Amino acid sequence: MSLENVKLDLNYVRSQFPAFEDPISKDWSFFENAGGSYVPKNVIEKLTSFMTSTKVQPYAEYTMSKIAGENMDTAVELFAKMINAQKNEILVGGSTSINLYVLSNALRKFIKDGDEVIVTNQDHEANISPWRKLEQVGAKIVEWRFNTENHELEIDELKKLLNKKTKILAITHCSNIIGSVNDLKRISDLAHQFGTIVIGDGVSFAPHGFPDVKELGVDFYTFSFYKTYGPHLALLYGKEEILKKLPNQNHEFLEGKYPYTINPGGPNHEELASLIGIYDYFNNIYSHHFNETNLKIRQRITKINQIISDHEERITNPLLEFITNNRNLKLFGKSEIKNKSRAPTISFVSKKISSKLMSQKLVASNIATRNDNFYAWRCLNALGVDTNDGVVRISLVHYNTSEEVNNLIKILDLIT
């Protein structure tokens, strides 16, 4: 069967998520996925198994401890393969915010007075504040601002900012407000001409398809597992040649043992082991849709990414079209998904009522969403949006349905 003829089997997908049968959540249309996704049963089973049988200090010789350590190692190995990295190039920490703060502390060593650090005003604060704090050690913070007409980060503007003093560029792969997917490959190629280290924030991108970090060319990349169908942990990838040069942020006896050197405290053991369940879930999706059994993990992920993307585009574009054509609503970002040009993360405001009131009306109709600045207050400031009232954000993933979207459109039509 060719990839072009494969459509996501939504009934199969939804059958893997207990939330769709749970008495509390089953009657809701869940559109707050950018805040945290539902979890498939594979993850729950792995977590329960670890807590039941192997909740001991790992890496000792007795059986329960050996199994615990083996499962933790397996989780790291699998995710390395899923994003096309080496095992010693990724670490799992408590959150993206924590991972980036530790990384910024490690990179301080390379900052001298007058060096420049580029951040954007399109990012979530987790990928802005750690780099802005380098101003404390002499860095000049340069802001790459998006175009307020089309809400895009434009490459021509970046070219004006990059120079031989640029040491770090922190850039979102996909804004959690605007939704547009930025061309990290092109951005990395440009920045590397000046020896600049590129940090890509994939928190809003990875839920819609795990990236190939080598193909992107970034030096570091991060995303959150609780937004990619798992527990509240986060992954940080870093190129080995840079990781080995970073000063130790961990215990003294771990000196030189990267990537542990930038992962103080390490991950939660049981949640780390449960990440195997994310791999199992995506592998099951692959096996359900495709017959080829000899493909490597990354090749399987690529095929899954495509059918997920096709599904998300199919169900999201009618909503984007409705909001765009509704004279009482203002959409931020592209009005159509075309060839993965944006994620199905849709932010808008009403020209008649507050975002808070609109959110309340949606919740009253069993639409699970919210209004907020979503930690992207600099972005909202640039958009001229009240950061206290914020935007209404509708965020979809591959388990959402066209029926849910059609119902949402009907409700929005009534309340606007």
C-alpha positions as CSV (number, residue, x, y, z in Angstrom):
1,M,0.0,0.0,0.0
2,S,1.5,3.4,-0.9
3,L,1.7,6.2,1.6
4,E,-0.5,8.4,-0.5
5,N,-3.4,6.0,0.0
6,V,-3.1,5.6,3.8
7,K,-5.4,7.6,6.0
8,L,-5.2,7.7,9.8
9,D,-7.6,5.1,11.3
10,L,-9.1,7.5,13.9
11,N,-11.2,4.8,15.5
12,Y,-8.0,2.8,16.2
13,V,-6.2,5.8,17.5
14,R,-8.9,6.9,19.9
15,S,-9.3,3.3,21.2
16,Q,-5.7,3.6,22.5
17,F,-6.6,6.6,24.9
18,P,-8.6,5.7,28.0
19,A,-9.6,9.4,28.4
20,F,-12.2,8.9,25.6
21,E,-14.0,6.3,27.7
22,D,-13.5,7.9,31.1
23,P,-16.7,9.2,32.8
24,I,-15.1,12.6,33.6
25,S,-13.6,13.3,30.2
26,K,-15.5,11.3,27.6
27,D,-18.2,13.9,26.9
28,W,-15.7,16.7,26.2
29,S,-14.2,17.8,23.0
30,F,-10.6,18.3,24.1
31,F,-9.0,21.3,22.3
32,E,-6.3,22.2,24.9
33,N,-3.7,19.8,23.6
34,A,-1.0,22.5,23.3
35,G,-1.2,22.7,27.1
36,G,-0.8,19.0,27.6
37,S,-2.1,16.0,25.6
38,Y,-4.0,12.9,26.6
39,V,-1.9,9.7,27.3
40,P,-2.3,6.3,25.6
41,K,-2.8,3.2,27.6
42,N,0.7,2.0,26.7
43,V,2.2,4.8,28.8
44,I,-0.1,4.2,31.7
45,E,0.7,0.5,31.7
46,K,4.5,1.1,31.7
47,L,4.1,3.6,34.5
48,T,2.0,1.2,36.6
49,S,4.3,-1.7,35.9
50,F,7.3,0.3,37.1
51,M,5.6,1.5,40.3
52,T,4.2,-2.0,41.0
53,S,7.3,-4.2,40.4
54,T,10.4,-2.1,40.1
55,K,10.0,1.0,42.3
56,V,13.5,0.7,43.7
57,Q,16.9,2.4,43.2
58,P,17.9,1.3,39.7
59,Y,21.2,-0.2,38.5
60,A,21.9,-2.6,41.4
61,E,22.3,-6.4,40.8
62,Y,19.1,-7.6,42.3
63,T,16.3,-8.3,39.8
64,M,13.9,-5.5,40.4
65,S,16.7,-2.9,40.3
66,K,18.2,-4.4,37.1
67,I,14.9,-4.3,35.3
68,A,14.3,-0.7,36.5
69,G,17.6,0.5,35.1
70,E,17.2,-1.5,31.9
71,N,13.8,0.1,31.2
72,M,15.1,3.6,31.9
73,D,18.0,3.0,29.5
74,T,15.7,1.6,26.9
75,A,13.5,4.6,27.0
76,V,16.4,6.9,26.2
77,E,17.7,4.6,23.5
78,L,14.3,4.5,21.8
79,F,13.7,8.2,21.8
80,A,17.2,8.8,20.5
81,K,16.4,6.6,17.5
82,M,13.0,8.3,17.1
83,I,14.5,11.7,16.6
84,N,17.7,10.4,14.8
85,A,20.2,11.2,17.6
86,Q,22.8,9.2,19.5
87,K,22.0,8.0,23.0
88,N,24.7,10.2,24.5
89,E,23.2,13.3,22.8
90,I,19.9,13.4,24.6
91,L,18.8,13.8,28.2
92,V,15.5,13.7,30.0
93,G,14.8,16.3,32.6
94,G,11.9,17.7,34.6
95,S,10.7,20.2,32.0
96,T,11.7,22.2,29.0
97,S,12.1,25.3,31.3
98,I,14.5,23.5,33.6
99,N,16.5,21.9,30.7
100,L,17.0,25.3,29.1
101,Y,18.0,27.1,32.3
102,V,20.6,24.5,33.0
103,L,21.8,24.7,29.4
104,S,22.0,28.5,29.5
105,N,24.1,28.3,32.7
106,A,26.5,25.9,31.0
107,L,26.8,28.1,28.0
108,R,27.7,31.2,30.1
109,K,31.3,30.0,30.0
110,F,31.5,30.9,26.3
111,I,30.0,34.4,26.6
112,K,32.2,37.4,26.7
113,D,31.3,41.1,27.1
114,G,29.9,42.3,23.8
115,D,28.8,38.9,22.5
116,E,25.3,38.8,21.1
117,V,22.4,36.5,21.8
118,I,19.4,36.6,19.5
119,V,16.0,35.7,20.8
120,T,12.6,36.2,19.2
121,N,9.4,37.8,20.4
122,Q,7.4,34.9,18.9
123,D,8.6,32.3,21.5
124,H,7.2,30.9,24.7
125,E,9.0,32.4,27.7
126,A,10.8,29.1,28.3
127,N,13.0,29.7,25.3
128,I,13.4,33.4,25.9
129,S,14.2,34.1,29.6
130,P,17.1,31.7,30.0
131,W,18.9,33.4,27.1
132,R,18.0,36.9,28.1
133,K,19.6,36.2,31.5
134,L,23.0,36.0,29.8
135,E,22.8,39.8,29.8
136,Q,24.0,39.4,33.4
137,V,27.4,38.1,32.1
138,G,27.9,40.8,29.4
139,A,25.9,39.5,26.5
140,K,23.9,41.9,24.3
141,I,20.4,40.6,23.8
142,V,19.1,41.2,20.2
143,E,15.4,40.6,19.5
144,W,14.3,39.1,16.2
145,R,10.8,40.5,15.9
146,F,8.1,39.0,13.8
147,N,6.2,41.0,11.2
148,T,3.1,42.4,12.8
149,E,1.2,42.3,9.6
150,N,1.6,38.6,8.8
151,H,2.9,37.5,12.3
152,E,5.9,35.7,10.7
153,L,9.6,35.7,11.6
154,E,11.2,36.7,8.3
155,I,14.5,35.4,7.2
156,D,15.6,38.7,5.7
157,E,15.3,40.3,9.1
158,L,17.5,37.6,10.6
159,K,20.2,38.2,8.0
160,K,20.4,41.8,9.2
161,L,21.0,40.7,12.8
162,L,23.5,37.9,12.4
163,N,27.2,38.8,12.6
164,K,30.5,37.5,13.9
165,K,29.5,38.5,17.5
166,T,26.4,36.4,17.5
167,K,27.1,33.4,19.8
168,I,23.6,32.0,20.4
169,L,20.3,32.1,18.5
170,A,17.2,30.8,20.3
171,I,14.3,30.1,18.0
172,T,11.0,28.4,18.3
173,H,10.3,25.6,15.7
174,C,6.6,26.5,16.0
175,S,5.0,29.3,18.0
176,N,2.5,28.2,20.6
177,I,0.4,31.3,19.6
178,I,1.0,32.0,15.9
179,G,1.3,28.4,15.0
180,S,3.6,28.9,12.0
181,V,6.4,26.4,11.5
182,N,9.8,28.2,11.2
183,D,12.4,26.8,8.8
184,L,15.0,25.6,11.3
185,K,17.2,24.0,8.6
186,R,17.6,27.3,6.7
187,I,18.0,29.3,9.9
188,S,20.6,26.9,11.3
189,D,22.6,27.0,8.0
190,L,22.6,30.8,8.1
191,A,23.6,31.0,11.7
192,H,26.4,28.5,11.4
193,Q,28.1,30.7,8.9
194,F,28.9,32.9,11.9
195,G,29.7,30.1,14.3
196,T,26.4,30.7,16.1
197,I,24.9,28.0,18.4
198,V,21.3,27.4,17.5
199,I,18.8,26.3,20.1
200,G,15.4,25.1,18.7
201,D,12.3,24.9,20.8
202,G,10.1,22.1,19.5
203,V,7.5,22.2,22.3
204,S,4.7,23.2,20.0
205,F,6.0,21.3,17.0
206,A,6.8,17.8,18.3
207,P,3.2,16.9,19.2
208,H,2.5,16.9,15.4
209,G,5.5,14.9,14.3
210,F,8.8,14.0,16.0
211,P,11.6,15.8,14.1
212,D,14.8,14.5,12.6
213,V,17.3,16.7,14.6
214,K,20.2,15.9,12.3
215,E,18.2,17.0,9.3
216,L,17.2,20.2,11.0
217,G,20.9,20.9,11.7
218,V,20.3,22.6,15.1
219,D,22.8,22.4,17.9
220,F,20.2,21.9,20.6
221,Y,16.6,20.9,20.4
222,T,14.0,20.5,23.1
223,F,10.4,19.4,23.6
224,S,8.0,18.3,26.4
225,F,6.8,14.8,26.8
226,Y,3.6,15.8,28.5
227,K,2.6,17.5,25.2
228,T,3.6,14.4,23.2
229,Y,1.4,11.9,24.9
230,G,3.5,11.1,28.0
231,P,4.3,12.2,31.5
232,H,5.5,15.6,32.7
233,L,9.1,15.4,31.5
234,A,11.1,17.0,28.7
235,L,13.8,16.0,26.3
236,L,16.9,18.0,25.4
237,Y,19.1,17.0,22.4
238,G,22.6,18.4,22.0
239,K,25.3,17.8,19.5
240,E,28.0,15.6,21.0
241,E,30.9,17.9,20.0
242,I,29.3,20.7,22.0
243,L,28.0,18.7,25.0
244,K,31.5,17.4,25.8
245,K,32.8,21.0,26.1
246,L,30.2,22.2,28.5
247,P,31.1,22.8,32.1
248,N,29.6,20.3,34.5
249,Q,26.3,21.4,36.1
250,N,26.0,18.2,38.1
251,H,27.8,16.3,40.9
252,E,31.6,16.6,40.9
253,F,32.1,12.8,40.3
254,L,30.1,13.1,37.0
255,E,32.7,15.5,35.5
256,G,33.1,14.6,31.8
257,K,30.2,12.2,31.7
258,Y,27.9,14.1,29.3
259,P,25.0,14.5,29.0
260,Y,24.6,13.8,32.7
261,T,26.7,16.9,33.2
262,I,23.8,19.1,32.3
263,N,21.1,17.1,33.9
264,P,21.4,17.8,37.7
265,G,19.2,15.4,39.7
266,G,18.2,13.4,36.6
267,P,14.7,12.4,35.6
268,N,11.9,10.9,37.6
269,H,12.6,7.2,37.3
270,E,9.1,5.8,36.8
271,E,8.1,8.5,34.3
272,L,11.3,8.0,32.3
273,A,10.5,4.2,32.0
274,S,7.0,5.0,31.0
275,L,8.3,6.8,27.9
276,I,8.7,3.3,26.3
277,G,4.9,3.5,26.1
278,I,5.1,6.4,23.8
279,Y,7.3,4.5,21.5
280,D,5.0,1.4,21.8
281,Y,2.0,3.6,20.9
282,F,3.6,5.0,17.7
283,N,5.0,1.7,16.7
284,N,1.5,0.2,17.1
285,I,0.1,3.0,14.9
286,Y,2.7,2.1,12.3
287,S,2.0,-1.7,12.4
288,H,-1.8,-1.0,12.1
289,H,-1.4,1.1,9.0
290,F,1.7,-0.3,7.2
291,N,2.9,-3.7,6.1
292,E,6.6,-3.1,5.8
293,T,8.3,-4.7,8.8
294,N,12.0,-4.1,8.0
295,L,12.1,-0.3,8.4
296,K,14.2,1.3,11.1
297,I,12.5,3.3,13.9
298,R,13.2,6.7,12.4
299,Q,11.8,5.5,9.0
300,R,8.6,4.4,10.7
301,I,8.3,7.7,12.5
302,T,8.6,9.5,9.2
303,K,5.7,7.6,7.7
304,I,3.5,8.1,10.8
305,N,4.3,11.8,10.8
306,Q,2.9,12.1,7.3
307,I,-0.4,10.4,7.9
308,I,-0.8,12.4,11.2
309,S,-0.1,15.6,9.3
310,D,-2.5,14.8,6.6
311,H,-5.3,14.1,9.1
312,E,-4.6,17.3,11.1
313,E,-4.6,19.4,8.0
314,R,-7.9,17.9,6.9
315,I,-9.8,18.5,10.1
316,T,-8.2,21.9,10.9
317,N,-8.5,23.9,7.7
318,P,-12.3,24.2,8.0
319,L,-11.9,25.8,11.4
320,L,-9.2,28.2,10.1
321,E,-11.5,29.1,7.2
322,F,-14.4,29.8,9.5
323,I,-12.4,32.0,11.9
324,T,-10.8,33.9,8.9
325,N,-14.2,34.7,7.4
326,N,-15.9,35.6,10.7
327,R,-15.9,39.4,10.8
328,N,-16.2,39.3,14.6
329,L,-13.0,37.2,15.1
330,K,-9.4,38.0,14.5
331,L,-7.1,35.1,13.7
332,F,-3.3,35.2,14.4
333,G,-1.1,33.4,11.9
334,K,-1.7,31.7,8.6
335,S,-5.3,31.1,7.5
336,E,-4.6,27.7,6.1
337,I,-2.4,24.7,6.7
338,K,-0.5,23.7,3.5
339,N,2.4,21.3,3.4
340,K,2.9,21.6,7.2
341,S,3.2,25.3,7.0
342,R,1.6,25.7,10.5
343,A,0.5,23.5,13.4
344,P,-3.2,23.1,14.3
345,T,-2.7,25.5,17.2
346,I,-5.1,28.3,16.6
347,S,-5.2,31.6,18.5
348,F,-7.8,34.3,18.1
349,V,-9.7,37.1,19.8
350,S,-13.2,38.4,19.5
351,K,-13.9,42.0,18.5
352,K,-17.0,42.0,20.6
353,I,-16.4,40.2,23.9
354,S,-13.4,39.3,26.1
355,S,-11.4,36.2,25.6
356,K,-12.3,35.2,29.1
357,L,-16.1,35.3,28.3
358,M,-15.7,33.5,25.0
359,S,-13.7,30.8,26.7
360,Q,-16.4,30.4,29.4
361,K,-19.1,30.1,26.7
362,L,-17.1,27.4,24.9
363,V,-16.5,25.5,28.2
364,A,-20.2,25.7,28.9
365,S,-20.7,23.8,25.6
366,N,-18.2,21.1,26.7
367,I,-15.4,22.5,24.6
368,A,-12.3,22.0,26.7
369,T,-10.2,25.1,26.0
370,R,-9.1,28.3,27.7
371,N,-8.0,31.9,27.4
372,D,-4.5,32.9,28.4
373,N,-1.2,34.4,27.3
374,F,0.2,30.9,27.5
375,Y,3.6,32.2,28.7
376,A,4.0,34.0,25.4
377,W,3.4,37.4,26.8
378,R,6.0,39.1,24.6
379,C,4.2,37.7,21.5
380,L,0.9,39.0,22.7
381,N,2.3,42.4,23.5
382,A,3.6,42.7,19.9
383,L,0.1,41.6,18.7
384,G,-1.5,44.3,20.8
385,V,-3.4,41.8,22.9
386,D,-4.1,42.3,26.6
387,T,-1.9,39.7,28.3
388,N,-4.3,39.4,31.2
389,D,-7.2,38.5,29.0
390,G,-5.1,36.8,26.4
391,V,-6.3,34.9,23.3
392,V,-8.6,32.0,23.0
393,R,-6.6,29.0,21.8
394,I,-7.9,25.9,20.1
395,S,-5.2,23.3,19.7
396,L,-5.8,20.0,17.9
397,V,-3.7,16.8,17.6
398,H,-4.2,13.6,15.6
399,Y,-6.9,12.1,17.9
400,N,-9.3,15.0,17.4
401,T,-12.1,14.4,14.9
402,S,-13.8,16.4,12.1
403,E,-17.1,15.9,14.1
404,E,-15.6,17.7,17.0
405,V,-14.4,20.5,14.8
406,N,-17.8,20.9,13.0
407,N,-19.5,21.1,16.4
408,L,-17.0,23.7,17.5
409,I,-17.7,25.8,14.4
410,K,-21.4,25.6,15.1
411,I,-20.9,26.8,18.7
412,L,-18.6,29.6,17.6
413,D,-21.1,30.7,15.0
414,L,-23.8,31.0,17.7
415,I,-21.7,32.9,20.3
416,T,-20.0,35.3,17.8
